[in-house]
């Protein structure tokens, strides 16, 4: 495959795809299109180290972004259209870029507040460097931050803001934070945030944002009014697919691909990262979309390699198990698999104080996830069982057979004992 490869999306997945294209031996044209003016950077520090002030924007740069041999970076201008007939990517300024293969990695954007009070100053989202720096400026010790959404981003920002001496309230319609973790683990996370002085208002939504120009209050559905100097809207992300509306590609929460990350409509179009929807073996072949760092890395690399394989039947399917993590206060939450797909979550092992534990998620009697609190070394064992398709009952039995597996000073309590 010697024609030009175009990668649309200059974030983590796009960078890894570009690196993989070169490592796989492509010496032809390689164009990387990005809406932001920055070279690729990593996003996890945006809600933690950068927001705390422990890092600056330059510290978030991804190593190697400026060292992809012969790459033509087109930054600061988003793609506006994919013309599959002409085999061109059309940019917002009218520029056209011809491709032989194209990898779509335009990711997501933060969902914004659309209700009463939309447009008030002091209302933030968190997705890119500019968002993080603006929010950091707004977070002043003694100030009042209301976080709308108790998912990963909302909880991480809440923890960071509390660390900076900000009075934080988190609001969510869900009954507990981090909904995919299930009620028991979610309840433990709620206890953790409350122990650090964060006010959780769960089971209620936001009716309106109020203020004369600058937000001053958040009105809840239950009639409560919360004073606010700043509001973070952390209610999820929206895939950037609008520019593909006329492409003829199948769009369903993202661009639908097969297990090799090849579009189901066009063998010359591949996808990677937050935009990609693909059939997951863990989900029983159902099409899933995953918005996590390691997924972007693995999919970017695979899409880059597969883009150079002319026969789609010879392309390599994605078999890796998704992994993610979240640092909140003194707790490292890590997971492998698809916790959100589980219909039952069971604690497999835990220390008596509950500070370290591992839980498994199952669906229809099949292991689909493992979740760890401060138990990094144990997660690899569970990931191997996920990859092997070990039945949940067997995993629980093997965990129970090794009650010192967490490596705690005291023997952990284990499910079933």
N, C-alpha and C positions, 0 to 999 in steps of 0.2 A: 504494500500500500504506500504509494509514493506521493499522492496528492496532498494538498494542504489540510491540516487538522485545525479546526477552530474550536476553542473552548469558550463558552459563554458563561461567565461567572468567575470572578477573580478572588474568591475566598479560599477557604481551606480545601474543599473538594476540587475546585478548579486547579489550584496549585499542585495538588498531588496527582491529578490527571496529567498535567503538563509534564511533571517530572517523570511519570511513568511512560509517557509517549517517547521521551528522549531515551530513557533507560532501555526501552524495548527496541531501540535502534532506528526510529524515524528521524531522518536527516532533512526532510523537506520543511516546507513552511509550517510554522506553529504560531497561531494568533490567539491571544487571550484577551477577552473583552471583559471589562469591569465597570460597573456603574459608579463605584467610589473612586476617588482620586488616589487612594492609598494602594501600595502593594499589599498582598495578602497579610492579614494579621490574625492572631488567635483570639477567640471571643470569651473563653471562660474567665480571664482576669477582669473583664468589663464589670462584672457584678461583685467582684471581690477585691483583688489587689489594686486594680486601677481605681476603683471607687473609693477604697480606703485611703488612697494616696501613697501606697507602698510602691507603686509602679507608675510610670508615665507612658504616654502613647508609644514611644519608641521601643519600650520594653515588650510590647505586645507583638512586634513584628515576627513573622514566621521565618526561621532560618532557611536560606536557600531560595527565597522568593526572587532575589535579584541575580540568581545564578543558574537559571534554566537556559541552556545553550541555545542561542539564536532565537529566543522567544520574542515575538512582537507584541508588546503590551499595549493595549488600547484602553486606557483608564480614563474615568471621568465622564464617559458617555455610555448610557445603557443601550442594550439591544432593544429595538422597537418591533421587529418582525422577523420571522423565519420563513423564507421563501424556498420551500422544498423543491418546487418546480425548477427554479433557476439555480438551486443549490447555493443560496446566498443567505448570509445574516445581514439584516438591514439595521443600521444603528439609528439612534434618535436624531442625529444630525444629517441623515440621508446617506451616509457612507455605506457602501456595500462591501462585504467580505466573502469571497468565494470559498467553498469548502468541498472537500471530498468526503470527510467525516466531520461531524459536529458533536460535541459533548455539551449537554445542557446542565449547568450547575448554578443556576441563578438563585437558589435558596429561597429564603422566606423574608418577610418583613414583619415587624411587630404590629399586632392588631391595635388600632387606635380607639379612643373613646368617641362614640358617635351619638351619645345621648345628650340631654340638656347640659349645657355648660361646655360643650365642645368648642375649642378655640380659646379658652381661658389660658392666660399665662400661668406658669408654674405646674403645668400638667406634662408629664414626661412618659416616654416609652424607653426601652433599653434594647437596642439591637446592634448599634455600631459605635465606633469610637466617639463620634460627636455626641451621641446620646449619653454615653457614660461620663464624658467630661462635663457636659451641661448639668447632669444630675449631681455630679460631685460638687460642683459649685453651689448648687441649691441646698445641699445637705449641711446645715450648720448646727453645731452642738446646741442643744436646747430647743431646736426647731421641732416642728410636728410634720411627720411624713405619714400619709395614708397610702398603703399599697393595695391596689385592687387586683386580686388574684393571688392565691396561695399555692401556685405551682412552683417549679424549680427556680425560675428567675425571681419571682416575687419573694420567696422565702430567702434566697441568697441575699437579695438587696436588703430585706428586712434585717437580717443578721448583721450585714455590713454597716447599715445605718445605725443600728443600736450600738455597735462597737464604737461608732464615732460620737456617741452621746446624743443621738437624735431620738425623740419620742416617736415610736412607731406603732401604727395600728394596721393590721392586715385584715382585709375584708374578702370573703369568698362565699358564694352560694353553696359550696360543698360543705359536708359536715366535718371535714378534717383537711389539713394541708396535704399537698402532694398526693392527690387522689389515686394515682396508679399504685401506690404502695399498700392500699387497702386500709380498713378502719383501725386495725391494731397498731400497725407501724405508723400510720398517719397520726394516731392518737399520741404515740410516743414523740413524734416530731412536734405536735402541738404543745406537749408538756415542756419540751426543750425550749421552744420559743418563749413560752410564758415564764419559764425560769430565768430568762434573760430580759424580762421586763417588757416583752412585746405583747400588745393587746390584740387578741384574735377575736374578730367578729365573724363567726361562721354561720352558715345556714341562712344568710341574707345577702341580697345583692345591692347594687348601687342604683338609686333612683335618679340622682342628678348631682352635678358639680355646681357649686355656687360661688359667686364672687363678682365684684364690680368691674373686673378686668383681669385681676390676679385671683386665682383660686383661694378661697378662704375657708371653705367648708365642703364636706361630702355628705350628702343626704342619702340615707339607706332606705331600703324598701320597708324596714320595720318601723320607720318614722324617726329613727335616731339621726342626729346631726353631729358629725365629727369635725372639729376644727382642724384646719390643715394649712400649712405653709407651702407644702408641695404634695403632689399626687403622682404616684407611679402607676400607670396602667400596664399590668402584666397578665393579660388575659389570653395569651397564646400568640401564635404566629400565623401568617397567611402566606401560602406559597406564591412566588412570583411567576405566575403563569399567564397573566393578561397579554403579554406580548406574543404569546403563542396562539391566541384565539383563532387566527385564520390559517394556522399551519396544517390543520387536518390531523394533528396528533390527538390521541385519546387522553383526555384530561379528567382525572378523578381524584381530587385532593392533591394533585401533582401530576406529573407526566407518567403514564403507565408503561412499564417495561416488563420484559421477561426476566428470568433469573440471571441472565448474563448482563443485565442493565441495558439491553438493546430495546429501543422503542418497539412496541407491538405493531407499529404502523410502518416503520421505515428502518431497514437494517443499517443505514448510514447515520442514524441518529441514536446517540447513547445518552444516558442520564447518570447523575451522581449527586449524592448529598441530600439535603433537606427537600429538594424538589422531586426526588425519585420515589416512585411507587413500584414495588416489585413483589412477586409471590414468595412468601417466607415459609420455609419448611417448618419452622417453630410454630407458625400460626396455622399449620395444617394446609398450607398452600394458598391461604388468603392473601390478598394484596395489602401490604402495609407501607407506611411511610414513617421514617424514624428521624428525629431532629437531634442527633447527638454527635459530638466531636469525633469519636472513634468511627462512627458509621461514615462520616464524610471522608475520613482518611482512607478507609478500606474501599469504599465505593469509588472514590476518585482514582485510586491506584488501579482497580480492576477495570474501570471504564477506559482509562488510558491504554492499558494493555490490549483490551478487547477491540478498541478502535482500530488497531493495526491488523486485525485478523479479518481477511476478506470474506471468508465463509462463516456466516452467523452460526452454523451448526457446530463449528469448531471453537467457538468462544467459550470461555470458562464461566461457569455459574458462580454466583455469590453463595458461599457456604459459611462465612464467618458469623459468629454469634454477636449481636449488638452489645455494646458495653457503654455504660455512662457512670458519671460520678457527680457528687455535689458536696461542697464544703459549707456547712452551716454551724456557726459557733465552734464548738470543739468536736463536732461530729462529722465524720466522713461517711457519706452515704454512697454506696456503690451498687451497681446492679448489672447483671448480664441477662440477656434474653429480652423478653417482651413483658414486663410486669403489667402493663395496661391490658394485655390480652388474658390475664389470669382471671378465673372466676373463684379461685380459692387460694389464699395465702396462709401458710403455716410456718411458725417459727420452728426451725430445725435444731438450733443450738443457741445458747445464750449464757452469758456470765450471770451470776446471781444478782449483780447490781444493774443488769440490763444495759450497761454501757457498750457491750460488744455482743453482737448477735448476727445470725444468718437466718433468713427465711426463704422458703421456696414458694413459687407460684405455679399452680397447675390449672389446666383447662381440659375438661372432658377426660380426666385421668392421665393427661400427658404433661410432663414437665416443660414449662415454658419460660421460667425466670428464676433467678436467685437474687436476693437483696441482702447486702451486708451493711452493718453499722460498725465502723471502726474495726473491721475484720478483713483487711486487705489480703492477708496471706491465705485466707480460707477460700476466697472467691474463685481462684484458679481450679480448685478441686470441683466446685459446683459447675463451673463452665465446661469442664471436661465431661461431666455427666449430661449436661445439656446437649453438647455436640454429639454424644453417643446415644441420646434418646433413652437414657435410663428411666424407668418408671419412678414416679414420686415416692411410692412406698419403699422402694429399695434404697433411694437416697436417704430417706428419713431413718431407715434401719441402719445403714452404714454410718450415718452421723451419730446415732445413739450408741453404736458399738465402740466409739472413740470419744469418750466424754471429755478428754483433755485436748481435743483438737484445736480449740481456740487459743491454746497456749496461755491461758490465764493462770494466775497464781492459785486461784481456787478452781476446783472442778466445776464446769458449767452445768447448768440444768439443761436437759435435752428433751425435746418433744417425745412424749410417750414413756418417760421415766418418772 
